[in-house]
Amino acid sequence: MLVSFVKRPPIGSRRLTQMRATRKMAVFVLDKQKRPLMPCTEKRARLLLERGRAVVVRPAPFTIRLKDRLGGAVQPLRLKLDPGSRVTGPALVRESETCDPDTGAVERLEHGLWFGELAHRGHQIRDALTLRRQYRRARRARKTRYRAPRFLNRTRREGRLPPSLQHRLDTTVNWVRRLCRIAPISALSQELVRFDTQAMQNPEIRGVEYQQGELAGYEVREYLLEKWNRTCAYCGATHVPLEIEHIIPKSRGGSDRISNLTLACRACNQRKGNRSIEDFLQRQPALLHRIRTQAKAPLRDAAAVNATRWALFAALKATGLAVETGSGGRTKFNRTRLDIPKTHALDAACVGAVDQLRDWNRPVLAIRATGRGAYSRTHTSGNGFPRGYLTREKRVHGFQTGDWVRAEVPKGKKAGVHVGRVAVRRTGSFNIQTQGGTVQGISYRHCRLLQRADGYGYSFQPKPQTEEARRAA
C-alpha cells in the first residue's frame, strides 16, 4: 500500500485561504514581545505565515505574532462603541485629517479596519436568577426541608448594578481591553445614549436638547424602528420606507405619546387615514390584539441603556485613553448623511464627529457571549426535580465544551472538514456546532484545537447588502 505525503501549508494560512473568497478583514499583528503593531491585510498575513515569519496567536479575532520584528511605527487608531441593551457594536477605524487650502477647514476622515457585533446574554442571566428565586421559594415551602428566608437588612454598595446590567458593562469593557492589547488604540468613542422616557411618553415636555435643532425626531424614530422591528405594523412589509403613524388619530383625540405611535408603510398609512384602529382592523382581531400589546410594551431596553451608560463611560475613562462621546441622534444623522446601511457595527463607526467614512463595507465578526459553563451538575425537570447528572470533569481527552476545534474526518457519513465550537462527551464522541448546523458523533481523535474556550462564540457575517440594508434603515 503506497501512501503519498503532501506538504500542507500552515494552519493559519489555510484559515486565511478559507476566508479569502468572501472576507476582507484586517489581521491584528504583534511583534516579538507581543506588543501591538498596525493591522495588516489578509494577503500580507498569508505571506508571512507561509514564509515562516509569523505564527498564529488566535483565530478570532485573527491575530499573528512576528518572529523577526521588534517595534515599529504605528498610526493613531480609534475604537468606537455603540452600546446597546442586547448587542454592542465595536468598530476600529484609522483617523486622518485633511485641510482645505482655500478655506482652512479641517475634515476628519476615517478608514474602517475591523467591525464586530457583541451579543450580550443579560436576558439569560435575568431568567436564571428568576428561576433560582422560584426554586428557593418552593424549597422553603416544602415540608421536606425548612430553610428560613434571609434577613432583608442587607445593604448594597452605591452605584451597584443588577447582574444582567453588570454583565453588559463587563463584557464591553473586557473587549475594549482585549482590542487594546492587540491594536495600537490611542482614543475611544462612545455613544452616550440617553433615552428620556418622560419625553417619549409625553413629547410635549420642553427643554430636552435632542428634540431641538437638526436632530429633532431622530431619537423617537430610532426607538420606534427598534420597537416595531423595522416592519409595517399592519401588513408586515420590510425593506420599504416606513412612516410614523398614530394608532389613535389626532383628529379623534390621539396624542403624540410613544405608546400611541407605530410604523406603517405609505400604502397602509393612506388606507387607514383618520379611521380608528378598531374600524380599520375589525376583520383582523388577532392583529389588533398584537398591535395593542406591542404598543404598550415597557421601555425595558431603554432603561437598561440609561442605567449603564455612565458606568461604561467611567470604565472607559479609567483606561487612560481619550474618550469622545456622541448622542444617538448624532450617530443616525451621520449615518444618514453618509448613506451607510444600518447595522450595529456601522452605527459604532458613525459615533461622534465624522466627516467622511471609507472602507466600511467589510465583513463583521459576530461575537456571542456564551459564558463559561454552569455550576450545577444536573439538569432539572419542568417541576424543578433533578433528572440526570453531569460529569464532574469539564475536560475530556484535552477538550472542553466551548473550544474552537477543526475536525478532519477521513471517511464515513460525516467525512469532511468541520470547524466550530465543540460540546464534549465522556465517551469521546463530540458534537461540533458549525455555521451550517450541528454535526454529531465526531470522535476526539479527529479534532484539533484551534482556540480555547473563552466564554464567547464566534462567527463571520458577510458584507451588508447595500441596497436592501439602506432601504431597511
Secondary structure as GFF3:
##gff-version 3
##sequence-region A 1 473
A	DSSP	alpha_helix	11	20	.	.	.	ID=ss1
A	DSSP	beta_strand	27	30	.	.	.	ID=ss2
A	DSSP	beta_strand	36	40	.	.	.	ID=ss3
A	DSSP	alpha_helix	42	50	.	.	.	ID=ss4
A	DSSP	beta_strand	54	58	.	.	.	ID=ss5
A	DSSP	beta_strand	63	66	.	.	.	ID=ss6
A	DSSP	beta_strand	77	82	.	.	.	ID=ss7
A	DSSP	beta_strand	87	99	.	.	.	ID=ss8
A	DSSP	beta_strand	106	119	.	.	.	ID=ss9
A	DSSP	alpha_helix	122	141	.	.	.	ID=ss10
A	DSSP	alpha_helix	163	182	.	.	.	ID=ss11
A	DSSP	beta_strand	185	191	.	.	.	ID=ss12
A	DSSP	alpha_helix	197	201	.	.	.	ID=ss13
A	DSSP	three_ten_helix	209	211	.	.	.	ID=ss14
A	DSSP	three_ten_helix	213	215	.	.	.	ID=ss15
A	DSSP	alpha_helix	218	227	.	.	.	ID=ss16
A	DSSP	beta_strand	242	246	.	.	.	ID=ss17
A	DSSP	three_ten_helix	250	252	.	.	.	ID=ss18
A	DSSP	three_ten_helix	258	260	.	.	.	ID=ss19
A	DSSP	beta_strand	261	265	.	.	.	ID=ss20
A	DSSP	alpha_helix	266	272	.	.	.	ID=ss21
A	DSSP	alpha_helix	277	280	.	.	.	ID=ss22
A	DSSP	alpha_helix	285	295	.	.	.	ID=ss23
A	DSSP	alpha_helix	300	317	.	.	.	ID=ss24
A	DSSP	beta_strand	322	326	.	.	.	ID=ss25
A	DSSP	alpha_helix	328	338	.	.	.	ID=ss26
A	DSSP	alpha_helix	344	349	.	.	.	ID=ss27
A	DSSP	beta_strand	356	358	.	.	.	ID=ss28
A	DSSP	beta_strand	364	369	.	.	.	ID=ss29
A	DSSP	beta_strand	378	380	.	.	.	ID=ss30
A	DSSP	beta_strand	386	389	.	.	.	ID=ss31
A	DSSP	beta_strand	395	396	.	.	.	ID=ss32
A	DSSP	beta_strand	399	400	.	.	.	ID=ss33
A	DSSP	beta_strand	404	409	.	.	.	ID=ss34
A	DSSP	beta_strand	416	423	.	.	.	ID=ss35
A	DSSP	beta_strand	429	434	.	.	.	ID=ss36
A	DSSP	beta_strand	437	443	.	.	.	ID=ss37
A	DSSP	three_ten_helix	444	446	.	.	.	ID=ss38
A	DSSP	beta_strand	447	451	.	.	.	ID=ss39
A	DSSP	beta_strand	456	461	.	.	.	ID=ss40
A	DSSP	alpha_helix	466	472	.	.	.	ID=ss41
###
